[in-house]
Amino acid sequence: MMDIANVGKWIIFSGMILIAVGFLIWLAAKFGIPVGRLPGDISFKGEKTSFYFPLVTGLAISVILTACINLLIWIFKK
């Protein structure tokens, strides 16, 4: 059972992660790194339709979030 102090820690760390992700996205845009348009993202434009699937972007975000979550779990186990 979680007590209220642990819930507070999770909320604080979640907020810190969101701030860090936002800062990294802002830096990427500032330096011209094409977040959302990485090589390997699938896009197709027809005459009347368009299709976009950010495959590599999704994989990159998944790896980064997995690392962050594992770091949080490691911190809370101490």
C-alpha positions, 0 to 999 in steps of 0.5 A: 500500500502506498502512503501519501508521501510516495504519491507526492514523490511520484507526482513531483518526479513525473512533473520533472520528467515532463519539464525535461522532455519539454526542454529537450523538445524545445532545444531540438526545435531551436537547433533544427533537429527534425523531431517528428520527421526523422529518417525512417518515418513513413509518409505518403502523399497522394492526390487527395490523401496523405498518410504519415506514420512516425515509426522511428520517432515513436521508437525513439520516444519509447526508448527515452521514456523506458529509460526515464521510468527505469531510472525512477524505479531505481531511485524509489527502490533505494 
